[in-house]
């Protein structure tokens, strides 16, 4: 419809086509865009700050765990210390170090378990031999154990330490009883085994020394008896006196000394008795015929 053909409107009324509109939408759109951009920047900054804060938190925990030698925790925390995809500071190198220490620690634990099995097996074998009264087998089970390995296991494992202490007490009692009975060889073998379990115990060292001395004196006394049986009393006496010089109450030594001295005592010389003499009587001489200076008896006349 043309303008000239349109009816006339009352005062104050206008056709919309004739009005000039001041459209506010461009300004509104600009403000909205600014708000959106600002919000996006703020959100991005907040997210970035959150990422940095999270990475720093994991990094701090990882470093603390690393200093405490807790390598599993350190490796986990330092691996999580990342800025989206990038490692935070030197977190990656520290994580690698923690991982290598973790591998070494696992290997050490495996070796420690192997050492514990070795010591535990030896203790069980020695205990079984002790139950059968086999002193030599007890020593054979314990003597091959390296001292450093045994110390490490006893220090680390309360269970193994308790087993070793119980076995040591039983062996010490048996060794003392063997000494009392003069079974020097048995006492010595028990003492050798006991020194493996208690190397720094002065009482065990003294027990071992007594057993060794007893074995040496027994061997020397056996030589003295052998010499005596061969009639070599001087050698027998010398050896027996050497035994009593160490232990005057050593069984059998003093008796052999007395026997040797008696055998070596000089024998008394036999007294000289003069030969017996038989008295002889001289018959008076009888003269027949011829003159004589002495008187002579004449036969009676017929």
C-alpha positions in Angstrom: 0.0 0.0 0.0 1.3 3.4 -0.9 1.6 6.1 1.6 -0.9 8.3 -0.2 -3.5 5.5 -0.1 -3.2 4.9 3.7 -5.8 6.4 5.9 -4.8 9.1 8.2 -4.1 8.2 11.8 -5.1 10.1 14.9 -2.7 12.5 16.4 0.2 10.7 18.1 -0.2 7.6 16.0 2.3 6.5 13.4 2.7 3.7 11.0 5.5 1.5 11.9 7.0 1.8 8.5 7.4 5.5 9.1 9.2 5.2 12.4 13.1 5.3 12.7 14.2 2.5 15.1 17.3 2.9 17.3 18.3 -0.8 17.6 20.1 -1.6 20.9 21.2 -5.1 19.9 24.8 -4.4 18.7 25.7 -2.8 22.0 24.0 -5.5 23.9 25.9 -8.1 21.9 29.2 -6.4 22.6 28.6 -6.4 26.3 27.5 -10.0 26.3 30.7 -10.9 24.4 32.8 -9.0 26.8 31.2 -10.7 29.7 31.6 -14.1 28.1 35.3 -13.5 27.3 36.0 -12.2 30.8 34.3 -15.2 32.3 36.2 -17.5 30.0 39.5 -15.8 31.0 38.7 -16.0 34.7 37.7 -19.7 34.3 40.8 -20.5 32.4 43.0 -18.7 35.0 41.2 -20.6 37.8 41.6 -23.9 36.0 45.3 -23.1 35.4 45.8 -22.2 39.0 44.0 -25.4 40.1 46.2 -27.4 37.8 49.3 -25.8 39.2 48.1 -26.1 42.8 47.3 -29.8 42.2 50.7 -30.5 40.6 52.5 -28.6 43.4 50.6 -30.6 46.0 51.6 -33.9 44.4 55.2 -32.7 44.0 55.5 -31.7 47.7 54.1 -35.1 48.8 56.4 -36.9 46.5 59.5 -35.0 47.7 58.6 -35.7 51.3 58.1 -39.4 50.6 61.4 -39.5 48.7 63.2 -38.0 51.7 61.5 -40.5 54.0 62.7 -43.4 51.6 59.1 -44.3 50.9 59.8 -44.9 47.3 56.4 -46.4 46.3 54.5 -43.3 47.5 57.2 -41.0 46.1 56.9 -42.6 42.6 53.1 -42.3 42.6 53.0 -38.7 43.8 55.7 -37.4 41.6 54.2 -39.1 38.6 51.0 -37.3 39.3 52.7 -33.9 39.6 51.9 -32.8 36.0 50.7 -29.7 34.3 48.1 -31.4 32.1 50.7 -33.4 30.1 53.9 -31.7 31.1 55.9 -32.7 34.3 55.9 -30.2 37.1 59.4 -28.9 37.7 61.8 -31.8 38.1 59.0 -34.3 39.1 59.8 -36.7 36.2 63.5 -37.1 37.1 62.6 -37.5 40.8 59.9 -40.1 39.9 62.5 -42.0 37.8 64.9 -42.1 40.8 62.1 -43.2 43.1 61.1 -46.0 40.7 64.7 -47.2 40.4 65.0 -47.3 44.2 61.7 -49.1 44.4 63.1 -51.8 42.1 66.3 -52.1 44.2 64.2 -52.2 47.3 62.1 -55.1 45.9 65.3 -56.9 45.0 66.6 -56.3 48.5 63.4 -57.7 50.0 63.7 -60.8 47.9 67.3 -61.3 49.0 66.3 -60.7 52.6 63.6 -63.4 52.3 66.2 -65.7 50.8 68.6 -65.1 53.7 65.8 -65.6 56.2 64.9 -68.9 54.6 68.6 -70.0 54.7 68.9 -69.2 58.4 65.5 -70.6 59.3 66.3 -73.9 57.5 69.6 -74.2 59.3 68.0 -73.7 62.7 65.3 -76.2 62.0 67.9 -78.8 60.8 70.1 -78.2 63.9 67.0 -78.5 66.2 66.1 -81.8 64.6 69.7 -83.1 65.1 69.7 -82.0 68.7 66.5 -83.9 69.3 68.4 -87.0 68.1 71.3 -86.2 70.4 73.7 -85.8 67.4 76.1 -83.1 68.5 78.2 -83.4 65.3 75.1 -82.9 63.1 74.1 -79.8 65.1 77.4 -78.2 64.3 77.2 -79.3 60.7 73.9 -77.5 60.3 75.0 -74.2 62.0 78.7 -73.8 61.2 78.3 -73.1 57.4 76.1 -70.0 58.2 77.9 -66.8 57.3 78.1 -64.6 60.4 77.0 -61.5 58.6 73.9 -63.2 57.2 73.0 -64.6 60.6 73.4 -61.2 62.3 71.2 -59.5 59.7 68.4 -62.0 59.9 68.4 -62.1 63.7 68.3 -58.3 63.7 65.4 -58.1 61.2 63.2 -61.1 62.2 61.9 -61.4 65.8 60.5 -64.9 65.0 63.9 -66.3 63.8 65.6 -64.5 66.8 63.3 -66.3 69.2 63.9 -69.7 67.6 67.7 -69.1 67.7 67.6 -68.1 71.4 65.6 -71.2 72.4 68.0 -73.5 70.5 71.0 -71.8 72.0 69.7 -72.3 75.5 69.2 -76.0 74.9 72.7 -76.4 73.4 74.3 -74.6 76.3 72.6 -76.9 78.8 73.7 -80.0 76.9 77.3 -78.7 76.6 77.5 -78.0 80.3 76.2 -81.5 81.1 78.8 -83.0 78.7 81.6 -81.1 80.5 80.4 -82.4 83.8 80.5 -86.0 82.6 83.9 -85.5 81.0 82.6 -86.0 77.5 85.0 -83.5 76.1 84.4 -84.2 72.4 80.7 -83.9 72.7 81.0 -80.7 74.8 83.4 -79.3 72.2 81.1 -79.9 69.3 78.2 -78.3 71.1 80.4 -75.4 72.0 81.4 -74.8 68.4 77.7 -74.7 67.4 76.9 -72.4 70.3 79.6 -70.0 69.2 77.8 -69.5 65.9 74.6 -68.4 67.7 76.4 -66.5 70.5 79.8 -65.4 69.3 80.2 -62.6 71.8 79.1 -64.5 74.9 82.0 -64.8 77.3 80.4 -67.8 79.1 80.2 -69.7 75.7 83.9 -68.9 75.0 84.9 -70.2 78.4 82.9 -73.3 77.9 84.6 -73.9 74.5 88.0 -73.4 76.1 87.3 -76.0 78.8 86.1 -78.5 76.2 89.3 -78.0 74.2 91.5 -78.3 77.2 89.7 -81.4 78.4 90.2 -83.0 74.9 93.9 -82.1 74.9 94.5 -83.5 78.4 92.6 -86.7 77.5 94.8 -87.2 74.5 97.9 -86.6 76.6 96.8 -88.9 79.3 96.1 -91.6 76.7 99.7 -91.3 75.5 100.9 -91.6 79.1 98.9 -94.8 79.6 100.3 -96.2 76.3 103.8 -95.5 77.5 103.1 -97.1 80.8 101.7 -100.3 79.1 105.0 -100.4 77.1 107.0 -100.1 80.3 108.2 -96.6 79.5 107.6 -95.3 82.9 109.6 -92.1 82.6 107.7 -91.0 79.6 104.4 -92.0 81.3 105.3 -90.0 84.4 106.3 -87.0 82.4 103.1 -87.0 80.4 100.9 -87.6 83.4 102.6 -84.8 85.4 101.9 -82.4 82.4 98.2 -83.3 82.8 98.1 -82.6 86.5 100.0 -79.4 86.0 97.0 -78.1 84.1 94.3 -79.8 86.1 95.4 -81.6 89.3 92.0 -83.2 89.6 91.8 -84.5 86.0 90.3 -88.0 86.1 93.0 -90.8 86.1 96.0 -88.5 86.0 97.0 -88.6 89.7 96.6 -92.4 89.8 99.0 -92.9 86.8 101.5 -90.5 88.4 101.5 -92.7 91.6 101.8 -95.9 89.6 104.7 -94.5 87.5 106.6 -93.3 90.5 106.2 -96.7 92.2 107.5 -98.4 89.1 110.5 -96.0 88.9 111.4 -96.3 92.6 114.8 -98.0 93.0 114.6 -101.6 94.1 116.5 -102.5 97.4 119.7 -104.4 97.0 119.6 -108.0 98.4 121.7 -108.5 101.7 125.0 -110.6 101.3 125.0 -113.8 103.6 128.5 -115.6 104.1 128.7 -119.3 103.2 128.3 -121.8 106.2 131.6 -123.6 107.4 131.6 -127.3 108.7 134.0 -127.9 111.8 136.6 -130.6 111.2 137.9 -132.9 114.1 141.5 -134.4 114.0 141.8 -138.0 115.2 144.8 -138.7 117.6 147.7 -140.3 115.8 148.4 -144.0 116.7 152.0 -145.2 116.7 153.0 -148.8 116.2 156.5 -150.0 117.2 159.7 -147.9 117.3 160.7 -145.6 120.0 158.8 -142.6 120.7 159.4 -139.6 122.7 156.0 -139.9 124.2 154.3 -142.6 126.1 152.4 -145.2 124.1 150.0 -147.7 125.3 151.0 -151.3 124.8 148.5 -154.0 124.0 147.8 -156.4 126.9 149.9 -159.6 126.9 148.3 -162.7 125.5 
